[in-house]
């Protein structure tokens, strides 16, 4: 019985090995129409090349002229977008600022602003009033990463400064 089982298993393994060698090409099977290239030419000079289910178009003809007809209000709209609105002097976008200080005393906030501007002048400083406090906010940063890099520079003057989201002025080009 043991001999019969060993003989059976060896024959089964040999037949599996042989079948893998013969049928290893089954993954390369393609439908009959997918291999053939067909090119159809039309009377206007356009040709369509089909390979399987993918199409490629090529135009073989004269160069043409394109005439664009547009409403004059489109020009007015394009000048309107990107210009200050609602009495603002500049265009505002969402971004980040560093809130350096928050105090009820406006004179203290003005002193801190003057101290900041005497040491660092590359970023503007803004004073906002949100009752009952005045806020000193610094910079116009489009990303939080930029604001964090600048925060590391000014930590010596403002150790309690934090990054806040705010409407910032559009950066100058």
C-alpha positions in Angstrom: 0.0 0.0 0.0 2.8 2.4 0.9 4.5 1.6 -2.4 1.3 2.4 -4.3 0.9 5.8 -2.6 4.5 6.8 -3.3 4.1 5.8 -7.0 0.8 7.7 -7.3 2.2 10.9 -5.7 5.3 10.8 -7.9 3.2 10.4 -11.1 0.9 13.2 -10.0 3.8 15.6 -9.4 5.4 14.7 -12.8 2.1 15.4 -14.6 1.8 18.8 -12.8 5.3 19.8 -13.8 4.7 18.8 -17.4 1.4 20.6 -17.6 3.0 23.8 -16.3 5.7 23.7 -19.0 3.1 23.1 -21.8 0.5 25.6 -20.6 2.8 28.4 -19.4 1.7 30.5 -22.4 -2.0 30.7 -21.2 -1.4 34.2 -19.7 -0.3 35.6 -23.0 -3.7 34.8 -24.7 -5.1 37.7 -26.6 -8.5 37.9 -28.3 -8.2 37.5 -32.0 -9.3 41.1 -32.8 -7.0 42.8 -30.3 -3.8 42.0 -32.1 -4.9 43.2 -35.5 -4.3 46.9 -36.4 -7.0 48.4 -38.6 -6.7 51.8 -40.3 -9.7 53.5 -41.7 -9.2 56.5 -44.0 -12.0 58.9 -44.4 -12.6 61.2 -47.4 -11.7 64.4 -45.5 -8.1 63.2 -44.8 -8.7 62.0 -41.2 -7.4 58.5 -40.4 -8.5 56.4 -37.4 -6.1 53.8 -36.2 -7.5 51.1 -34.0 -5.5 48.7 -32.0 -7.7 46.5 -29.8 -10.0 48.9 -28.0 -7.7 51.9 -28.1 -8.2 54.6 -30.8 -5.6 57.0 -32.1 -6.7 59.9 -34.3 -4.5 61.8 -36.6 -5.4 64.7 -38.7 -3.8 65.1 -42.1 -5.2 68.2 -43.6 -4.9 72.0 -43.9 -4.2 74.4 -41.1 -7.3 76.2 -40.1 -8.2 79.5 -38.5 -10.0 79.7 -35.2 -12.2 82.6 -34.6 -13.2 83.3 -30.9 -16.4 85.2 -30.3 -16.9 86.4 -26.8 -19.0 88.7 -24.8 -17.4 92.0 -23.8 -18.5 91.3 -20.2 -15.8 88.6 -20.0 -13.1 91.2 -20.1 -14.8 93.2 -17.4 -15.2 90.1 -15.3 -11.5 89.2 -15.7 -10.5 92.7 -14.5 -13.0 92.5 -11.6 -11.5 89.2 -10.3 -8.3 90.0 -8.4 -9.2 93.6 -7.6 -10.0 94.9 -4.1 -13.7 94.8 -3.1 -15.8 96.3 -0.3 -13.5 99.2 0.5 -10.4 97.0 1.1 -7.1 98.4 -0.3 -5.9 94.9 -1.2 -7.2 91.5 -2.2 -7.5 89.1 0.7 -7.0 85.3 0.7 -7.0 82.6 3.4 -3.6 82.1 5.0 -1.7 82.3 8.3 -0.4 85.0 10.5 1.6 84.9 13.8 -0.3 86.4 16.7 2.5 87.9 18.7 0.5 89.6 21.5 -3.0 90.2 22.9 -3.6 93.0 25.3 -6.2 95.6 26.3 -3.6 98.4 26.3 -3.2 99.8 22.8 0.0 101.6 23.8 1.6 98.4 24.8 0.7 96.8 21.5 2.1 99.8 19.6 5.4 99.5 21.6 5.7 95.8 20.7 4.9 96.5 17.1 7.7 99.2 17.0 10.1 96.8 18.7 9.3 94.1 16.1 9.7 96.5 13.1 13.0 97.8 14.4 14.5 94.2 14.5 12.6 92.5 11.6 11.2 94.3 8.6 10.7 91.5 6.1 7.1 90.8 7.2 4.4 93.4 8.0 2.8 93.8 11.4 -0.9 94.4 11.9 -2.9 95.7 14.8 -6.5 94.4 15.0 -9.1 95.2 17.6 -11.4 92.4 18.8 -13.3 93.8 21.8 -12.0 94.2 24.4 -8.4 93.3 23.2 -5.9 94.6 20.7 -4.0 91.9 18.8 -0.6 92.2 17.2 -0.4 89.9 14.2 2.7 89.5 12.0 3.1 88.4 8.4 1.2 87.2 5.4 2.0 83.4 5.1 0.3 81.2 2.5 1.3 78.0 4.3 1.5 77.0 7.9 5.1 75.7 7.3 6.2 79.2 6.2 4.6 80.7 9.3 6.3 78.2 11.6 9.7 78.9 10.1 9.2 82.6 10.7 7.9 81.9 14.2 11.2 80.3 15.1 13.0 83.5 14.1 10.9 85.8 16.4 10.5 83.5 19.4 13.2 85.6 21.2 11.0 88.7 21.2 7.6 86.9 21.4 7.9 83.7 23.4 4.1 83.2 23.6 3.4 83.8 19.9 1.1 81.3 18.1 0.1 80.7 14.5 -3.5 81.6 13.6 -5.6 81.4 10.4 -6.5 84.8 9.0 -7.4 86.6 5.8 -4.0 87.8 4.5 -3.0 90.2 1.8 -2.3 88.7 -1.6 1.5 88.3 -1.9 3.2 90.7 -4.3 4.8 89.3 -7.4 
